[in-house]
């Protein structure tokens, strides 16, 4: 074990953040370049671009849970998380190289459908990112003690990752998205295959808390997992339904399923946030707290994914005089600013604030500010400069979203099942992403006024902020298990 790991020095936290940075950089490249390439180079329609983006959440649904469970149980290449970081990084780098060559790949394979190849590449890229992302986040919980040190681990993760994310948008803004893609492939490969060999993982994951000690089950069934993610049932049902009719090419003339899923989601969210942990066992309280986090985090991602996927569409609609290249540049600069703020705040601002306000309250305030920022874009976001200013405001919420929820969640679940629960937690990201990519994409495509994009963003972030205020701060050092 390196001395910096024994001392938990800032240098170690920086090293620990690099594998996650690799996956985050791959995601930044995808956010910056995918919609731009599909729209300007291959002329895909808005709803087709949304379908391509839907590949990511599908990969996340299966990838993070499956590989999280596996990584909890295995040990090879002197690591539990290391093998999956290496595999995910290599595949992600290869898929990034495939992005600007979709047409070439389509022609060489004799496949006429650009959309089919784009979906296949996006699915492979997202699967690779998900193979790596779960272990890169889980390893932080594996090698850091509970409490402030773990919060520091996740805030440093976002500061390092966010700094490289800024670099991604700088490259895109100055040299263009194609240069970004090729640089990204190289960086992802390097940061995913070198740093893991300098991080020593514990061979046995054990819990010292009385809760974990009293937990006799080392596994969790599918039905127990389904019960654990109860607040997300509406998102799950809609995702299965929407993907089914899309792939089957069925034209619908009603919205009964959408209405049912919306009502079910609201009912389950109300149930989650109004259920009290008071008087419950630590195991039951852990489950309730975890479900509240799922409920609150899910609405955050409906709004954020809507921004990521349809920002280019909004710029096209509100600033039609801009050329295609200039539009791509505006989007890249906007996301650069978003990530610049998100890179600076976590380790240097948010983590110190959490010591006095607590993680949950700090996060809730940041999400509230993000909702206000989205409302600002709706009302005055009609020029590149106003977009840039408002994206800086949104960066406050984005900084919190990609750092604090991991620290909050990790103290409500059992340490020895961290990979599993990190995967279940990821469902509060990917299932809402499906809603944004499919249902919201359909609504935006049909709407004449693309301002609808940021109405949706503002409302969903407002709901999320409201829900976060119902979550109890976990001040205890012990970890509650969500297993029954």
C-alpha positions as CSV (number, residue, x, y, z in Angstrom):
1,X,0.0,0.0,0.0
2,X,1.3,3.4,-0.9
3,X,2.1,5.8,1.9
4,X,-0.4,8.3,0.5
5,X,-3.1,5.8,0.8
6,X,-2.3,5.0,4.4
7,X,-2.3,8.7,5.2
8,X,-5.4,9.4,3.1
9,X,-3.6,12.4,1.7
10,X,-5.0,14.8,-0.9
11,X,-2.6,13.2,-3.4
12,X,-4.3,9.8,-2.8
13,X,-7.8,11.3,-3.2
14,X,-6.6,12.8,-6.5
15,X,-5.3,9.4,-7.6
16,X,-8.4,7.7,-6.4
17,X,-10.5,10.0,-8.6
18,X,-8.7,9.3,-11.9
19,X,-10.6,6.1,-12.9
20,X,-13.9,7.9,-12.3
21,X,-12.4,10.8,-14.3
22,X,-11.8,8.5,-17.2
23,X,-15.5,7.4,-17.3
24,X,-16.7,11.0,-16.7
25,X,-14.5,12.2,-19.6
26,X,-16.0,9.6,-21.9
27,X,-19.5,10.8,-20.8
28,X,-18.5,14.4,-21.4
29,X,-17.4,13.6,-25.0
30,X,-20.7,11.9,-25.5
31,X,-22.7,14.8,-24.2
32,X,-20.7,17.3,-26.2
33,X,-20.5,15.4,-29.5
34,X,-23.2,12.8,-29.9
35,X,-26.3,14.9,-30.6
36,X,-24.2,17.3,-32.7
37,X,-22.8,14.5,-34.9
38,X,-26.2,12.8,-35.4
39,X,-28.0,16.1,-36.2
40,X,-25.5,17.8,-38.4
41,X,-23.6,14.9,-40.0
42,X,-26.3,12.3,-40.4
43,X,-29.4,14.5,-40.3
44,X,-31.3,12.4,-37.8
45,X,-34.6,13.9,-36.5
46,X,-35.1,14.9,-32.8
47,X,-37.0,11.8,-31.9
48,X,-34.4,9.6,-33.5
49,X,-31.6,11.3,-31.6
50,X,-33.7,10.7,-28.4
51,X,-33.9,7.0,-29.3
52,X,-30.1,6.8,-29.7
53,X,-29.7,8.5,-26.3
54,X,-32.1,5.9,-24.8
55,X,-29.5,3.3,-25.4
56,X,-27.5,4.7,-22.4
57,X,-30.1,4.2,-19.8
58,X,-30.8,0.7,-21.0
59,X,-27.1,-0.1,-20.6
60,X,-27.2,1.5,-17.1
61,X,-30.2,-0.5,-16.0
62,X,-28.5,-3.8,-16.6
63,X,-24.8,-2.9,-16.6
64,X,-24.4,-1.2,-13.2
65,X,-26.5,-3.6,-11.2
66,X,-25.0,-6.8,-12.8
67,X,-21.4,-5.7,-12.6
68,X,-21.9,-4.2,-9.2
69,X,-23.2,-7.5,-7.8
70,X,-20.3,-9.4,-9.5
71,X,-17.6,-7.0,-8.3
72,X,-18.9,-7.4,-4.7
73,X,-18.2,-11.2,-4.9
74,X,-15.1,-11.6,-7.1
75,X,-11.4,-11.1,-6.7
76,X,-8.9,-11.3,-9.6
77,X,-6.0,-9.2,-11.0
78,X,-5.5,-8.3,-7.4
79,X,-8.7,-6.4,-7.2
80,X,-12.4,-6.4,-6.9
81,X,-13.2,-3.2,-8.8
82,X,-10.0,-3.0,-10.8
83,X,-10.8,-5.6,-13.5
84,X,-14.1,-3.9,-14.4
85,X,-12.4,-0.4,-14.5
86,X,-9.8,-1.8,-16.9
87,X,-12.3,-3.6,-19.2
88,X,-14.8,-0.6,-19.2
89,X,-12.1,1.9,-20.0
90,X,-10.7,-0.1,-23.0
91,X,-14.1,-0.6,-24.6
92,X,-15.1,3.0,-23.9
93,X,-12.0,4.3,-25.7
94,X,-12.8,2.1,-28.7
95,X,-16.4,3.2,-28.9
96,X,-15.3,6.8,-28.8
97,X,-13.2,6.2,-31.8
98,X,-16.3,4.7,-33.5
99,X,-18.4,7.9,-33.0
100,X,-17.1,10.0,-35.9
101,X,-17.0,6.9,-38.1
102,X,-20.6,5.7,-37.9
103,X,-21.0,6.2,-41.7
104,X,-17.8,4.2,-42.5
105,X,-18.9,1.4,-40.1
106,X,-22.4,1.3,-41.6
107,X,-21.0,1.1,-45.2
108,X,-18.4,-1.6,-44.3
109,X,-21.0,-3.7,-42.6
110,X,-23.5,-3.3,-45.5
111,X,-26.1,-1.8,-43.1
112,X,-28.1,1.0,-44.7
113,X,-29.6,2.3,-41.4
114,X,-27.4,4.9,-39.9
115,X,-29.8,5.0,-36.9
116,X,-29.2,1.2,-36.2
117,X,-25.4,1.6,-36.2
118,X,-25.6,4.8,-34.1
119,X,-27.7,3.0,-31.5
120,X,-25.3,0.0,-31.5
121,X,-22.3,2.3,-30.9
122,X,-24.1,4.4,-28.3
123,X,-25.2,1.2,-26.5
124,X,-21.7,-0.2,-26.5
125,X,-20.2,3.1,-25.3
126,X,-22.7,3.4,-22.5
127,X,-22.4,-0.2,-21.5
128,X,-18.6,0.3,-21.3
129,X,-19.1,3.5,-19.2
130,X,-21.5,1.6,-16.9
131,X,-19.1,-1.3,-16.5
132,X,-16.5,1.1,-15.3
133,X,-18.5,3.8,-13.5
134,X,-20.0,1.6,-10.8
135,X,-16.6,0.2,-9.7
136,X,-14.9,3.7,-9.9
137,X,-17.4,5.1,-7.5
138,X,-17.7,2.0,-5.3
139,X,-13.9,1.8,-4.8
140,X,-14.0,5.1,-3.1
141,X,-16.4,3.7,-0.4
142,X,-14.2,0.6,-0.2
143,X,-11.0,2.4,0.7
144,X,-12.2,5.4,2.8
145,X,-13.7,5.4,6.3
146,X,-17.3,6.5,6.8
147,X,-18.2,10.1,7.5
148,X,-16.2,13.1,6.5
149,X,-13.4,11.2,4.8
150,X,-15.9,9.5,2.5
151,X,-17.6,12.8,1.7
152,X,-14.2,14.1,1.0
153,X,-13.5,11.2,-1.4
154,X,-16.6,11.8,-3.4
155,X,-16.2,15.6,-3.5
156,X,-12.6,15.2,-4.6
157,X,-13.8,12.7,-7.2
158,X,-16.0,15.4,-8.8
159,X,-13.4,18.1,-8.5
160,X,-10.8,16.1,-10.4
161,X,-13.3,14.6,-12.8
162,X,-15.0,18.0,-13.3
163,X,-11.7,19.7,-14.1
164,X,-11.0,17.2,-16.9
165,X,-14.6,17.7,-18.0
166,X,-13.9,21.4,-18.4
167,X,-10.9,20.4,-20.5
168,X,-13.2,18.4,-22.7
169,X,-15.4,21.4,-23.5
170,X,-12.4,23.7,-23.9
171,X,-11.1,21.3,-26.6
172,X,-14.6,21.2,-28.2
173,X,-15.0,25.0,-28.2
174,X,-11.5,25.7,-29.6
175,X,-10.7,22.7,-31.9
176,X,-14.1,21.2,-32.4
177,X,-15.9,18.0,-31.4
178,X,-13.9,15.7,-33.7
179,X,-10.6,16.7,-32.0
180,X,-12.3,16.2,-28.6
181,X,-13.3,12.6,-29.6
182,X,-9.8,11.5,-30.5
183,X,-8.2,13.1,-27.5
184,X,-10.9,11.7,-25.3
185,X,-10.2,8.1,-26.5
186,X,-6.6,8.5,-25.6
187,X,-7.2,10.0,-22.2
188,X,-9.9,7.5,-21.2
189,X,-7.6,4.6,-22.1
190,X,-4.7,6.1,-20.0
191,X,-6.7,7.0,-16.9
192,X,-8.5,3.7,-16.8
193,X,-5.6,1.4,-17.1
194,X,-2.8,3.0,-15.1
195,X,-4.1,4.5,-11.8
196,X,-6.0,1.3,-10.6
197,X,-2.7,-0.5,-10.2
198,X,-1.6,2.1,-7.6
199,X,-4.7,1.7,-5.4
200,X,-4.8,-1.2,-3.0
201,X,-8.2,-2.7,-2.5
202,X,-9.3,-4.6,0.6
203,X,-9.7,-8.2,-0.3
204,X,-12.6,-8.7,2.2
205,X,-15.4,-6.2,2.6
206,X,-16.7,-6.3,6.1
207,X,-19.1,-4.2,8.2
208,X,-18.3,-3.4,11.8
209,X,-21.7,-1.9,12.6
210,X,-24.2,-3.8,14.7
211,X,-26.6,-3.7,11.8
212,X,-24.3,-5.5,9.4
213,X,-23.3,-7.9,12.1
214,X,-26.9,-8.9,12.6
215,X,-27.5,-9.4,8.9
216,X,-27.5,-13.1,8.2
217,X,-28.3,-12.9,4.4
218,X,-25.3,-12.2,2.1
219,X,-27.5,-12.1,-1.0
220,X,-30.6,-10.2,-2.1
221,X,-33.3,-11.6,-4.4
222,X,-34.7,-10.0,-7.5
223,X,-38.0,-9.4,-5.6
224,X,-36.1,-7.7,-2.8
225,X,-34.3,-5.5,-5.3
226,X,-37.6,-4.6,-6.9
227,X,-39.1,-3.7,-3.5
228,X,-36.1,-1.6,-2.6
229,X,-36.5,0.5,-5.7
230,X,-40.3,1.0,-5.2
231,X,-40.3,4.8,-5.7
232,X,-39.0,4.1,-9.3
233,X,-41.7,1.7,-10.4
234,X,-43.5,4.3,-12.5
235,X,-40.3,5.1,-14.3
236,X,-39.5,1.4,-14.8
237,X,-42.9,0.5,-16.2
238,X,-42.9,3.5,-18.6
239,X,-39.3,2.7,-19.8
240,X,-40.3,-0.9,-20.6
241,X,-43.5,0.2,-22.4
242,X,-41.9,3.1,-24.3
243,X,-39.0,1.1,-25.6
244,X,-41.3,-1.8,-26.5
245,X,-43.5,0.3,-28.7
246,X,-40.6,2.2,-30.2
247,X,-38.7,-0.9,-31.2
248,X,-41.9,-2.5,-32.5
249,X,-42.7,0.6,-34.6
250,X,-46.2,0.8,-33.1
251,X,-48.0,4.1,-33.6
252,X,-50.1,5.0,-30.5
253,X,-53.1,7.3,-30.4
254,X,-53.6,7.4,-26.6
255,X,-51.6,8.2,-23.5
256,X,-53.2,5.9,-20.9
257,X,-49.9,4.2,-19.9
258,X,-48.2,7.6,-19.5
259,X,-51.0,8.8,-17.3
260,X,-50.9,5.6,-15.2
261,X,-47.1,5.8,-14.8
262,X,-47.3,9.5,-13.8
263,X,-50.0,8.9,-11.2
264,X,-48.1,5.8,-9.9
265,X,-44.9,7.8,-9.6
266,X,-46.5,10.6,-7.7
267,X,-48.3,8.1,-5.3
268,X,-45.0,6.2,-4.6
269,X,-43.0,9.4,-4.1
270,X,-45.6,10.7,-1.6
271,X,-45.4,7.3,0.2
272,X,-41.6,7.4,0.2
273,X,-41.2,10.9,1.6
274,X,-44.0,10.7,4.2
275,X,-42.8,7.4,5.7
276,X,-41.0,8.1,8.9
277,X,-37.8,6.4,10.1
278,X,-38.8,7.2,13.7
279,X,-39.4,4.1,15.7
280,X,-38.1,1.8,13.0
281,X,-35.2,-0.6,13.4
282,X,-31.9,0.5,11.9
283,X,-32.4,-1.9,9.0
284,X,-35.9,-0.5,8.2
285,X,-34.7,3.1,8.6
286,X,-31.9,2.4,6.2
287,X,-34.3,1.1,3.6
288,X,-36.7,4.1,4.1
289,X,-33.8,6.6,3.8
290,X,-32.4,4.9,0.7
291,X,-35.8,5.0,-1.0
292,X,-36.2,8.7,-0.2
293,X,-32.8,9.3,-1.9
294,X,-34.0,7.4,-4.9
295,X,-37.2,9.4,-5.1
296,X,-35.5,12.8,-4.8
297,X,-32.6,11.9,-7.1
298,X,-34.8,10.6,-9.9
299,X,-36.5,13.9,-10.5
300,X,-33.1,15.7,-10.6
301,X,-32.1,13.5,-13.5
302,X,-35.3,14.0,-15.5
303,X,-34.4,17.6,-15.7
304,X,-30.7,17.3,-16.2
305,X,-31.0,14.6,-18.9
306,X,-33.6,16.8,-20.7
307,X,-31.0,19.6,-20.8
308,X,-28.2,17.3,-22.0
309,X,-30.1,15.8,-24.8
310,X,-32.1,18.8,-26.1
311,X,-29.8,21.8,-25.4
312,X,-28.8,21.8,-29.1
313,X,-32.4,21.7,-30.1
314,X,-33.2,24.7,-27.8
315,X,-30.2,26.7,-29.3
316,X,-31.4,25.9,-32.8
317,X,-34.9,27.1,-32.0
318,X,-34.1,30.3,-30.1
319,X,-31.0,31.3,-32.1
320,X,-31.8,30.3,-35.7
321,X,-29.3,32.8,-37.2
322,X,-26.3,30.8,-35.9
323,X,-24.5,28.4,-38.2
324,X,-24.4,24.7,-37.4
325,X,-20.7,25.0,-36.3
326,X,-21.5,28.1,-34.2
327,X,-24.4,26.3,-32.5
328,X,-22.2,23.4,-31.6
329,X,-19.6,25.9,-30.2
330,X,-22.3,27.6,-28.1
331,X,-23.4,24.3,-26.6
332,X,-19.8,23.3,-25.9
333,X,-19.0,26.6,-24.2
334,X,-22.2,26.4,-22.2
335,X,-21.3,22.9,-20.9
336,X,-17.8,24.0,-20.3
337,X,-19.0,26.7,-18.0
338,X,-21.4,24.2,-16.3
339,X,-18.6,21.8,-15.7
340,X,-16.1,24.5,-14.7
341,X,-18.3,25.5,-11.8
342,X,-19.0,21.9,-10.9
343,X,-15.2,21.2,-10.9
344,X,-14.4,24.0,-8.4
345,X,-17.2,23.7,-5.9
346,X,-17.3,20.2,-4.5
347,X,-13.9,19.8,-2.8
348,X,-13.3,23.5,-2.1
349,X,-16.8,24.9,-1.3
350,X,-19.5,22.2,-0.9
351,X,-17.5,19.8,1.3
352,X,-16.6,22.5,3.9
353,X,-20.3,23.7,3.8
354,X,-21.5,20.2,4.6
355,X,-19.6,20.2,7.9
356,X,-21.9,22.9,9.2
357,X,-25.2,22.4,7.2
358,X,-25.0,18.7,6.6
359,X,-24.8,16.9,3.3
360,X,-28.6,16.6,2.7
361,X,-29.4,20.3,3.4
362,X,-26.5,21.5,1.3
363,X,-27.6,19.3,-1.6
364,X,-31.2,20.4,-1.3
365,X,-30.2,24.1,-1.5
366,X,-28.0,23.5,-4.5
367,X,-30.8,21.7,-6.4
368,X,-33.1,24.6,-5.5
369,X,-30.6,27.0,-7.1
370,X,-30.5,24.8,-10.2
371,X,-34.3,24.9,-10.6
372,X,-34.1,28.7,-10.4
373,X,-31.4,28.7,-13.1
374,X,-33.6,26.6,-15.4
375,X,-36.4,29.0,-14.9
376,X,-34.0,31.8,-15.9
377,X,-33.2,30.1,-19.2
378,X,-36.9,29.8,-19.9
379,X,-37.5,33.5,-19.3
380,X,-34.3,35.2,-20.7
381,X,-32.1,32.5,-22.3
382,X,-32.3,34.0,-25.8
383,X,-28.6,34.8,-26.5
384,X,-25.3,33.0,-26.0
385,X,-24.2,35.4,-23.2
386,X,-27.3,34.9,-21.1
387,X,-27.0,31.1,-21.6
388,X,-23.4,31.2,-20.4
389,X,-24.3,33.2,-17.2
390,X,-27.3,30.9,-16.4
391,X,-25.2,27.8,-17.0
392,X,-22.8,29.0,-14.3
393,X,-25.8,29.1,-11.9
394,X,-26.8,25.6,-13.0
395,X,-23.3,24.5,-12.3
396,X,-24.0,24.8,-8.6
397,X,-26.7,22.1,-8.7
398,X,-24.6,20.0,-11.1
399,X,-21.6,20.1,-8.7
400,X,-23.8,18.8,-5.9
401,X,-25.6,16.2,-8.1
402,X,-22.4,14.4,-9.1
403,X,-20.8,14.3,-5.7
404,X,-23.0,14.6,-2.6
405,X,-25.7,11.9,-3.3
406,X,-23.0,9.2,-3.4
407,X,-21.8,10.2,0.1
408,X,-25.4,10.4,1.3
409,X,-26.4,7.1,-0.2
410,X,-23.3,5.1,0.8
411,X,-24.0,5.6,4.5
412,X,-27.5,4.1,4.2
413,X,-26.4,0.7,2.8
414,X,-24.3,-2.2,3.8
415,X,-20.6,-1.9,3.0
416,X,-20.2,-5.5,1.8
417,X,-23.0,-4.9,-0.8
418,X,-21.9,-1.5,-1.9
419,X,-21.5,-2.5,-5.6
420,X,-25.1,-3.8,-5.6
421,X,-26.6,-0.8,-4.0
422,X,-24.5,1.6,-6.1
423,X,-26.1,-0.2,-9.1
424,X,-29.6,0.1,-7.6
425,X,-28.9,3.8,-6.9
426,X,-27.9,4.3,-10.5
427,X,-31.5,3.3,-11.5
428,X,-32.6,6.7,-10.1
429,X,-30.4,8.1,-12.9
430,X,-31.0,5.8,-15.8
431,X,-34.8,5.3,-15.6
432,X,-35.5,9.0,-15.5
433,X,-33.0,9.3,-18.5
434,X,-35.3,6.9,-20.4
435,X,-38.3,9.2,-19.7
436,X,-36.3,12.2,-20.9
437,X,-35.1,10.4,-24.0
438,X,-38.4,8.9,-25.0
439,X,-41.4,10.5,-23.5
440,X,-40.1,14.0,-23.2
441,X,-38.4,13.8,-26.6
442,X,-41.7,13.0,-28.1
443,X,-43.3,16.0,-26.4
444,X,-40.5,18.4,-27.4
445,X,-40.6,17.1,-31.0
446,X,-44.3,17.9,-31.3
447,X,-44.1,21.3,-29.5
448,X,-43.7,24.4,-31.6
449,X,-42.1,26.4,-28.8
450,X,-38.9,24.6,-27.7
451,X,-39.0,26.6,-24.4
452,X,-40.9,23.6,-23.2
453,X,-37.5,22.0,-22.7
454,X,-36.6,24.4,-19.8
455,X,-40.1,24.4,-18.4
456,X,-39.7,20.7,-17.9
457,X,-36.2,21.2,-16.4
458,X,-37.3,23.8,-13.9
459,X,-40.4,21.9,-12.7
460,X,-38.6,18.6,-12.3
461,X,-35.7,20.2,-10.4
462,X,-38.2,22.1,-8.2
463,X,-39.9,18.8,-7.3
464,X,-36.5,17.2,-6.6
465,X,-35.4,20.0,-4.3
466,X,-38.7,19.7,-2.4
467,X,-38.2,16.0,-2.0
468,X,-34.6,16.3,-0.8
469,X,-35.8,18.4,2.2
470,X,-37.7,15.3,3.4
471,X,-34.5,13.2,3.7
472,X,-33.1,12.8,7.2
473,X,-29.4,13.5,7.6
474,X,-27.5,10.4,8.7
475,X,-25.1,11.6,11.4
476,X,-24.2,8.2,12.6
477,X,-20.9,6.5,11.6
478,X,-22.6,3.2,11.3
479,X,-24.0,2.0,8.0
480,X,-27.7,0.9,7.8
481,X,-28.5,-2.0,5.6
482,X,-31.3,-1.9,3.1
483,X,-31.5,-5.7,3.1
484,X,-34.5,-7.1,4.9
